Amino acid sequence: MDPRDVKSNLVLILDFGSQYTHLITRRIRALNVFSLCINGTSSLKSIADLNPRVIILSGGPHSVHALDAPCFPSGFMEYIESNKVHVLGICYGLQLIVQKTGGEVRVGEKQEYGRMEIEVEKACGLFGNRKVGDRQSVWMSHGDEAVKLPEGFEVVARSKQGSVAAVENREKRLYGLQYHPEVTHSPEGMETLRYFLFDICGVTAGWKMEDILEEELKVIKETVGPDDYVICALSGGVDSTVAATLVYKAIGDRLYCAFVDNGLLRYKERERVMETFDKDLHLPVTCIDATDQFLSKLKGVTEPEKKRKVIGNEFICIFDAFAQDLEKKLGKKPAYLVQGTLYPDVIESCPPPGSGRTHSHTIKSHHNVGGLPKDMKLKLIEPLKLLFKDEVRELGRIMGVPVSFLKRHPFPGPGLAVRVPGDVTEGNRLDILRKADEIFIQAIKDAGIYDSIWQAFAVFMPVLTVGVQGDQRTHSYAIALRAVTSHDGMTADWYYFDYKFLADISTRICNEVQGVNRVLLDITSKPPATIEWE
């Protein structure tokens, strides 16, 4: 498909702060349709310059009645009508459409959160491929509700409680869903989005991962001058490795990679990762042992956000020093630092510096977007910041990164620091965790279920519990096991292990890891929990 045709089929998401917003972007890309997400309060010119075929108004944490409630720009309704742009409002987006076109939104008598059943009232528009009376389970998350529709609108679905679940005005090309079709908790949501885009809006599929590769290579070449040098922080994970491979493909031997052992790595991670870089990926990598530097700065630090920021700051300090050493060698200091920041990192850390996003509630800061000092000497290159994990793996596959490497479970930038609540330097907590984690992960691989799990790891519990080992009373620590399934890391469910597998793992950890006498299993989904513990 011609790139011009791809851009002419742009689906633009206006972000009003929902933590699910970028899932919409991801779902649409999965349908091979080009999609972008910008601030919901962006100027009308910013929207018009992108020339979208379809606009989706996201959900958000605000009420349309709040004084500072975010809203699309003045003239938006006139623009979409004159340009025949189809608009879909999701949750808060639906309420904005209703309120701004003459309807009424009130605080619901019965608020709806979580799974809810809806029933189709009219087999048209959004549900033109469904019959009247058809039911489906969806994911609701709203306190306000539309109680009076504007002229020309009709209800096409209601919730089990009788609330408006879907509305449309086909003549004006305005549609709305009170639930979130983008989350996996709405099983038929993807089909609804597919029907809306292709059957209602007439969008043509044709965008693919190869387009991202071509575009990113072009951006990197335009950003990095012909005489500029770049350094890359390799963590040993999929993200930074794919980012490095991409930049290396663009600028060749002007890229210098560094792998930092921060003392927070998994069991024998340093040796295994360096071997992979050398034998499989053929990337030139310098290994920097900064264990003492990191652990000394983390001593006594217990607050999760502070830990992340301390680690982020130390990484930058190390790469500044690495750049200075390269300057002596090359006669010119590197100007850029490559990082494998992904969409979920940015979303959960928002509003990130310079993004202009103001409506999302911060969940947690990530070391590569939340701990960067304002006076950082290196300019950032983040070629993956608009991608999700599964997209990054696909991009790596296209570039020839070994599949076995791409299938590795995600590992957080702050490493084991976010898997040891409290002070990570106290006692031998890190050693205990490494041994327990190695037993757990190797058992998962031996059982042949590693590829069925999105992410698995052990967590050190800083709680002493009473046990009996060797007929003697023990007062030792507990280990929690975490394993989840997911498509993109934004939502996740716990993995259902066989009971015998869990029993064997518990026995092995308690027998083989000195200082542990209890093993727990985390069975919390995301939401309400995050995947990592800190």
C-alpha positions in Angstrom: 0.0 0.0 0.0 1.3 3.4 -0.9 2.5 5.5 2.1 0.2 8.3 1.1 -2.8 5.9 1.2 -1.7 4.8 4.7 -1.7 8.4 5.9 -5.0 9.2 4.3 -6.5 6.4 6.4 -5.2 7.9 9.7 -7.2 7.1 12.8 -6.4 9.8 15.3 -7.0 9.3 19.1 -7.6 12.3 21.2 -6.3 11.4 24.7 -8.4 12.6 27.6 -6.4 10.7 30.2 -7.7 7.2 30.4 -5.0 4.6 31.4 -6.4 2.5 28.5 -6.1 5.2 25.8 -3.0 3.8 24.1 -4.6 0.4 24.0 -7.0 1.9 21.4 -4.0 2.9 19.3 -2.6 -0.6 19.7 -5.9 -2.4 18.8 -6.3 -0.2 15.6 -2.7 -1.0 14.6 -3.4 -4.6 15.0 -6.0 -4.2 12.3 -3.3 -2.9 10.0 -4.6 0.7 10.2 -2.3 3.7 10.8 -3.1 5.3 14.2 -1.7 8.1 16.3 -2.5 9.5 19.7 -2.3 13.2 20.7 -3.4 15.3 23.6 -7.2 15.7 23.7 -6.9 19.4 24.1 -4.6 19.9 21.2 -5.3 22.8 18.9 -7.7 22.5 16.0 -4.8 23.2 13.7 -2.8 20.3 15.1 -5.8 18.0 14.4 -6.5 19.4 11.0 -2.8 19.2 9.9 -2.9 15.4 10.5 -6.0 15.1 8.2 -7.6 12.2 10.1 -10.1 9.9 8.4 -11.5 8.9 11.8 -11.2 10.5 15.3 -11.6 8.6 18.5 -12.2 10.4 21.8 -10.8 8.4 24.6 -12.0 7.8 28.1 -10.6 9.7 31.1 -10.7 10.1 34.9 -12.6 13.4 34.8 -16.3 14.3 34.9 -17.6 16.5 32.1 -19.1 18.7 34.8 -15.8 19.5 36.4 -14.5 23.1 35.9 -11.2 21.9 34.5 -12.7 19.0 32.5 -10.6 18.6 29.3 -12.4 19.0 26.0 -11.7 19.0 22.3 -10.9 22.5 20.9 -13.4 25.2 19.8 -14.6 24.6 16.3 -14.0 20.8 16.5 -17.6 19.9 15.7 -17.7 22.3 12.7 -14.4 20.8 11.5 -15.5 17.2 11.6 -18.9 18.0 9.9 -17.3 20.0 7.1 -14.6 17.3 6.5 -17.0 14.4 6.9 -14.8 12.8 9.7 -16.3 9.9 11.6 -16.0 10.3 15.4 -16.3 7.6 18.1 -16.4 8.6 21.7 -15.4 6.0 24.3 -16.7 6.4 27.9 -15.7 10.0 28.8 -15.6 10.7 25.0 -19.2 9.6 24.6 -20.2 12.0 27.4 -18.4 14.8 25.8 -20.2 14.3 22.5 -23.6 14.1 24.2 -22.9 17.2 26.4 -21.5 19.3 23.6 -24.2 18.6 21.1 -27.2 19.5 23.3 -27.7 16.3 25.4 -27.5 15.9 29.2 -25.0 14.0 31.3 -25.6 13.3 35.0 -24.0 11.4 37.9 -25.4 7.9 37.5 -27.8 6.6 40.1 -26.0 3.2 39.7 -22.4 3.6 38.9 -20.9 0.9 36.7 -17.4 -0.5 37.1 -16.0 -3.8 35.9 -17.7 -6.4 33.8 -21.2 -5.7 32.7 -23.6 -7.2 30.2 -25.2 -5.0 27.5 -28.0 -5.7 25.1 -28.4 -4.5 21.5 -31.5 -2.4 21.0 -31.1 -1.4 17.3 -29.3 -3.5 14.7 -27.7 -0.6 12.9 -24.5 1.4 12.9 -22.1 0.2 15.6 -24.0 -3.1 15.9 -25.1 -3.5 12.3 -23.6 -7.0 12.4 -25.7 -7.9 15.5 -29.3 -8.7 16.0 -31.7 -6.9 18.4 -31.5 -8.6 21.7 -28.0 -9.9 21.3 -25.9 -9.6 24.5 -22.3 -9.3 25.2 -20.0 -8.8 28.2 -18.1 -5.5 28.3 -15.8 -3.5 30.6 -17.4 -0.5 32.2 -15.7 2.3 34.1 -17.9 5.3 34.7 -19.8 7.2 37.3 -21.6 9.7 35.0 -24.1 8.7 32.3 -26.0 10.1 29.4 -29.6 10.6 30.5 -30.9 12.8 27.6 -29.6 12.4 24.0 -29.1 15.3 21.6 -31.5 15.6 18.6 -30.7 13.1 15.9 -29.1 10.6 18.3 -30.5 7.2 19.2 -29.7 4.5 21.8 -28.4 1.3 20.1 -27.4 -0.6 23.3 -28.1 -0.5 27.0 -26.5 -2.1 30.0 -28.2 -4.7 32.2 -29.0 -1.9 34.6 -30.7 0.1 31.8 -28.0 2.7 31.3 -27.1 4.0 27.9 -24.2 1.8 26.6 -24.0 2.9 22.9 -25.4 5.8 20.9 -25.1 7.1 17.3 -26.1 9.8 14.9 -25.4 8.3 11.5 -26.2 11.4 9.6 -23.5 13.4 11.5 -21.2 10.4 11.7 -21.1 10.6 15.5 -20.9 7.4 17.6 -20.3 6.6 21.2 -19.6 3.6 23.5 -20.0 3.9 27.2 -17.7 1.0 27.8 -14.1 0.2 26.8 -13.9 -2.0 23.7 -10.1 -1.8 23.6 -9.5 -3.9 26.7 -9.4 -7.7 26.7 -12.2 -7.7 29.3 -14.6 -6.7 26.5 -14.3 -10.0 24.4 -16.2 -8.6 21.4 -14.7 -5.1 21.6 -12.1 -5.8 18.9 -14.9 -6.9 16.5 -16.8 -3.8 17.3 -13.8 -1.6 16.5 -13.2 -3.6 13.3 -16.8 -3.2 12.1 -16.8 0.5 13.0 -13.6 1.3 11.0 -14.1 -0.9 8.0 -17.9 -1.1 7.5 -19.0 2.2 8.9 -16.0 4.5 8.2 -14.7 2.7 5.1 -11.1 2.7 6.3 -8.7 0.6 4.2 -6.1 -1.6 6.0 -2.6 -1.5 4.8 -0.3 -0.2 7.5 2.4 -2.7 8.7 5.4 -3.0 10.9 7.7 -2.6 7.9 6.4 0.9 7.7 7.6 1.6 11.2 11.1 0.3 10.4 11.3 2.5 7.3 10.1 5.5 9.1 12.3 5.1 12.2 15.4 4.5 10.1 14.6 7.8 8.3 14.1 9.7 11.5 17.3 8.4 13.1 19.4 9.3 10.0 17.8 12.8 9.9 18.3 13.3 13.7 21.9 12.1 14.0 24.4 14.2 12.0 26.9 12.5 9.7 29.7 13.1 12.1 27.8 12.4 15.4 28.4 9.5 17.7 25.7 7.7 19.7 25.9 5.5 22.7 23.3 2.9 23.8 22.3 1.7 27.2 21.9 -2.1 26.7 20.1 -3.8 29.6 20.1 -7.3 28.1 16.3 -7.1 27.5 14.4 -7.1 24.3 13.6 -3.4 24.2 17.1 -2.0 24.4 18.5 -4.7 22.2 16.0 -4.0 19.4 16.5 -0.3 19.8 20.3 -0.8 19.5 19.9 -3.0 16.4 17.6 -0.4 14.8 20.1 2.4 15.4 23.0 0.3 14.3 21.2 -0.4 11.1 20.8 3.3 10.6 24.3 4.7 11.5 26.6 1.6 11.6 29.8 1.8 13.6 29.1 5.2 15.0 27.0 3.5 17.6 28.8 2.4 20.8 26.9 0.1 23.2 27.4 -0.3 26.9 26.0 -2.9 29.3 25.9 -1.8 32.9 26.0 -4.4 35.7 24.2 -2.4 38.4 24.2 -5.1 41.0 20.5 -5.6 40.5 20.7 -8.2 37.8 19.3 -11.8 37.8 21.3 -14.9 38.4 24.4 -15.0 36.1 22.7 -12.3 33.9 25.9 -10.5 33.1 27.7 -13.5 31.7 24.7 -14.7 29.7 23.8 -11.4 28.2 27.4 -10.5 27.2 27.6 -13.9 25.4 24.4 -13.2 23.5 25.6 -9.8 22.4 28.8 -11.2 21.1 27.8 -14.5 19.6 24.2 -14.0 18.4 23.8 -10.3 17.8 27.4 -9.3 17.0 26.9 -5.9 18.6 30.1 -4.1 19.9 29.4 -3.8 23.7 31.5 -2.6 26.6 30.6 -4.1 30.0 30.7 -1.6 32.9 30.7 -3.0 36.5 28.9 -0.4 38.6 27.6 -2.6 41.3 29.2 -0.7 44.2 28.1 2.6 42.8 24.5 1.7 42.5 24.1 -0.2 45.8 25.9 2.5 47.8 23.4 5.1 46.5 20.5 2.8 47.2 21.5 2.0 50.8 18.7 3.1 53.1 16.3 4.0 50.3 12.9 2.3 50.8 10.4 4.5 48.9 9.7 2.9 45.5 9.6 6.2 43.5 12.9 7.4 45.0 14.5 4.1 44.2 13.6 4.4 40.6 14.8 7.9 40.3 18.1 7.1 42.1 18.7 4.3 39.6 17.7 6.4 36.6 20.1 9.2 37.7 23.0 6.8 38.3 22.5 5.3 34.8 22.8 8.8 33.3 25.9 9.6 35.3 27.5 6.4 34.1 26.8 7.1 30.5 28.0 10.6 30.8 31.3 9.2 32.1 31.2 6.5 29.3 30.8 9.4 26.8 33.7 11.3 28.2 36.0 8.2 27.8 34.8 7.8 24.2 35.5 11.5 23.6 39.2 10.9 24.5 39.2 7.9 22.2 37.3 9.4 19.3 38.3 13.1 19.6 34.6 14.0 19.8 32.0 13.4 22.5 28.9 11.4 21.6 25.8 13.5 21.3 23.0 11.0 21.8 21.9 8.3 24.1 19.6 5.5 22.8 17.0 4.0 25.2 14.4 1.3 24.6 11.5 3.3 26.2 8.1 1.8 25.2 4.6 3.1 25.1 3.5 1.5 28.4 6.6 3.1 30.1 5.5 6.6 28.9 1.8 6.1 29.6 2.3 5.0 33.2 4.9 7.7 33.9 2.9 10.5 32.3 2.9 13.3 32.0 6.5 12.8 30.8 8.7 15.8 30.2 7.9 17.7 27.1 4.9 15.5 26.1 2.3 18.1 26.7 0.0 15.5 28.3 -1.8 16.8 31.4 -4.8 14.7 32.1 -3.5 11.2 33.0 -3.0 10.2 36.6 0.6 9.0 37.2 0.8 5.3 38.2 4.6 5.0 38.7 7.8 6.5 37.2 10.0 4.3 35.0 13.7 4.8 35.3 14.1 5.8 31.7 11.3 8.4 31.7 11.0 9.5 35.3 14.6 9.8 36.6 16.4 11.9 33.9 18.1 15.0 35.2 17.2 18.3 33.7 20.9 19.1 33.0 21.6 15.8 31.2 24.3 16.3 28.6 23.2 13.6 26.2 20.2 14.0 23.9 17.8 11.1 23.9 16.9 8.9 21.0 13.9 6.7 21.8 12.9 4.9 18.6 10.4 2.5 20.3 8.5 5.0 22.4 5.3 4.6 20.3 5.4 0.8 20.3 4.1 -1.9 22.6 6.1 -5.0 23.5 4.6 -7.3 20.9 5.3 -4.7 18.2 8.9 -4.4 19.4 9.3 -8.2 19.1 7.9 -8.1 15.6 10.2 -5.3 14.6 13.2 -7.3 16.0 12.1 -10.3 14.0 12.0 -8.3 10.8 15.6 -7.0 11.5 16.9 -10.6 12.1 17.2 -10.6 15.9 17.1 -14.2 17.0 13.6 -15.4 17.9 14.8 -17.1 21.1 16.1 -13.7 22.3 12.9 -11.9 21.3 10.8 -14.3 23.4 12.6 -13.4 26.6 10.2 -12.1 29.3 10.4 -8.4 30.1 12.8 -7.3 32.8 12.4 -3.9 34.4 15.1 -1.3 34.0 15.5 -0.9 37.8 16.1 -4.6 37.9 15.6 -6.5 41.2 15.3 -3.2 43.1 11.5 -3.2 42.3 11.3 -6.9 43.4 12.7 -6.3 46.8 10.3 -4.0 48.7 12.3 -1.7 51.1 16.1 -1.4 51.3 17.6 -3.8 48.6 21.0 -3.6 50.2 20.0 -5.0 53.6 21.5 -8.4 54.4 21.6 -10.8 51.6 18.2 -10.1 50.1 19.4 -9.8 46.5 21.3 -13.2 46.7 18.2 -14.9 48.2 16.0 -13.5 45.5 18.4 -14.4 42.6 18.5 -18.0 43.7 14.7 -18.3 44.1 14.1 -16.6 40.8 16.5 -18.9 38.9 14.7 -21.9 40.3 11.3 -20.6 39.3 12.2 -19.5 35.8 14.2 -22.6 35.0 11.3 -24.8 36.2 8.9 -22.9 33.9 11.3 -23.5 31.0 11.6 -27.2 31.8 7.8 -27.5 32.0 7.6 -26.1 28.4 5.3 -23.2 29.5 7.8 -20.2 29.3 6.4 -19.0 25.9 2.8 -19.1 27.3 3.6 -16.6 30.0 4.1 -12.9 29.4 6.3 -12.4 32.4 7.3 -14.5 35.4 9.6 -13.7 38.4 10.1 -14.1 42.1 9.7 -11.3 44.7 11.6 -11.1 48.0 9.2 -10.5 50.9 10.8 -8.5 53.7 8.8 -10.3 56.3 10.1 -12.9 58.7 7.8 -15.9 59.2 8.0 -18.9 61.5 8.7 -22.3 60.0 9.9 -25.8 60.7 12.9 -27.1 58.8 14.9 -30.1 59.8 12.8 -30.5 62.9 13.9 -27.1 64.1 12.1 -23.8 64.4 13.1 -21.2 61.7 12.4 -17.5 61.4 13.0 -16.8 57.7 11.8 -14.8 54.8 9.0 -15.5 52.3 9.2 -15.5 48.5 6.3 -14.5 46.3 5.9 -15.9 42.8 4.4 -13.8 40.0 3.5 -15.0 36.5 1.0 -13.2 34.2 -0.4 -13.5 30.7 -0.9 -10.4 28.6 -1.0 -9.1 25.0 0.7 -5.8 25.6 1.5 -5.3 29.3 -1.3 -2.8 29.8 -3.7 -5.4 31.2 -2.8 -8.8 32.6 -4.1 -11.9 34.3 -2.3 -14.3 36.5 -1.1 -17.6 35.0 -3.0 -20.7 36.1 -0.3 -23.1 37.1 -0.8 -26.8 37.8 -0.9 -27.4 41.5 1.8 -30.1 41.5 4.1 -27.6 39.7 3.6 -25.1 42.4 4.0 -27.7 45.1 7.3 -28.8 43.6 8.6 -25.2 43.2 7.7 -24.3 46.8 9.6 -27.4 48.1 12.6 -26.7 45.9 12.9 -23.0 46.9 12.5 -23.8 50.7 15.0 -26.6 50.4 17.6 -25.0 48.2 17.5 -21.3 49.1 18.9 -20.6 52.6 16.9 -18.0 54.5 13.5 -18.9 52.9 10.8 -21.0 54.6 7.6 -19.9 52.8 6.5 -19.5 49.2 3.4 -17.5 48.1 1.6 -17.0 44.7 0.4 -13.6 43.5 -3.0 -14.1 41.9 -3.8 -10.4 41.3 -4.7 -9.2 37.8 -3.7 -5.8 36.3 -5.7 -3.8 37.1 -6.0 -3.4 40.1 -2.4 -4.3 40.6 0.6 -3.6 38.3 2.7 -6.4 37.0 5.8 -5.5 39.1 5.4 -5.0 42.8 7.0 -1.5 42.9 
